[in-house]
Amino acid sequence: MGARTCNEKPDPFGNAPKNNKNILLSRELKSIIMNVAIIGAGSLGQSIAKGLLTSETLTALYMTKRNLEALKGFDADARVNLTSDNILAIKNVDVIIFAIQPRHFEGILNAIKSDLKPSHVLISVITGFAISRIEAIVSKENYVIRAMPNTAASVGQSMTCISTNEKGKEKVELAKSIFNNMGRSMIIPEEQLQAATVICASGIAFWMRLIRATTQGAIQLGFEAHEAHELAMQTCFGAATLLKESGNHPEEEIDRVTTPSGCTIEGLNEMEHQGLSSSLIKGINASFEKINQIKTK
């Protein structure tokens, strides 16, 4: 099992960085000039692009897609180049981020491998496509990195998990600098990337559904839809912020707002009687089983 580390960009809530080593690393990485290509700028690719475009170190961003109309607006930034030509895109960059469907990845890698340079850093955000499969197409001597960000990268709040091949370890700090610019990153063993995808990438949808359910409950209690939506969003944001700033376990914060025979404990108990926690856990496990089926196809 590889070591697990976690790095973050300056806290969005104004907290000082906790690790002086991270501060020094951040300063060193600011000197890196990056030219990046995103191969397959779909939903996730576009979220990554939005995050990258906030970086001071990005000098050029190539985005490829068959339908360039879907990328309209990105070229308002002078650093952005839109193209349907993957070969053209990779010839002008240092880092290549693959954000295509798994079924297309092997074909695209085979099509571009003769144009890859030893200096290219290959980053795949593709579900279920192992590092060993990438190495079999390109080479073990290429810098190969797998990363799993989520769509919150577009607002600088992604949780990204990263794994590398042996050669890729030399470029792991570069990968972290890219994804820390979009939120936080964690280095994990590759065998845990499937689980991380469920918790962090699918997890965005899980949390959205919980917020939607809270919104619906608020509407039933008499709030207008827009009011209910704001109440649910801000309360969710506040709960997450409490945990981030305090470092407390969720139960500690729950205890602070529950009183004997009060309305909070009454609501919590009813939710648990209806299977709230068990439903979430079962959903997470079902998602994990499905992602492992994708991996074996």
C-alpha positions, 0 to 999 in steps of 0.5 A: 500500500502506498502512502497517503498524503493530503495537500490543499490550496489556501483555505477558502474560508480564510484559515491559515495553511497548516503546513509550512512545507506546503507553503514552500512547495506552493511557492516553488510550483508557482515558478512552473509554466504549464501548457496543458491539453484536455483531450475530451472536454466534456462535463468533467473536462470543462470543469477541470478547464475552469479550474485551470484557468484560475491558475497563474502558471497556465500559459496555454490550454488546448481543449479538444472535442468533436463538437466545438460549439459545446465549448463556445465561451472558453475561447474568450480567454486568450490562453485557450485554443479549441480544436478537434485535432488531438495531435495538434493539441498534444504537440504544443503542451507539457501536460495531457489530461485525458477526460474521454469515455473509457471505451474511446481511451485505448483508440485515442492513445494508440492514435497519438502514441507516436507523437508523445514525447518522453517529457509529456505528463499523461494524466487520466481522469477516466474511470476504470482504466488502470495504469498498467493498461495505459503503460501497455499502450505507451510505455512504463517510461512515460509519466503516467498519472491517474486522477479522480477530481469532481465537477466542483473543480470548476469552482475550486472545491474539488476533492481529487485523488491521485495515483501514479506509475513508478515513473510518474512519481517524479511528476506527482508534485506537478499533478498535485499543483494542478489539482490543488488549484481546483481544491484539495488532493490526496495521494492514494494507492491505485487500488483505492481509486475506484472507491474514491471515485464513488465517494468524491465524484459520484458523491457530488450527486449524492450530496446534491440529492440530499440538498434537494430532499432538504429543499423539498422538506422546506417547501412542505413546511411553507417556504417558497422554492427559492427560499427553501433552496437557499436555506438548504444550500447554506445549511449544508455549506455551514455544516461542512465548514464547521467540520473543516474549521473545527476538525470535529467528528460529525457526532460532536457537532450533532450533540451540540444541537440536540437537546433531550426530548427536542425537535432535532433528536426527534427528526434524526431518530425518525430519519434513522428509523426510515433508513437514512444512514443505511440507505446512504451506505447501501447506495455507496456500496451499490455504486462501488459494485457497478464501478467494478463491473465497468472496470472488468468490461 
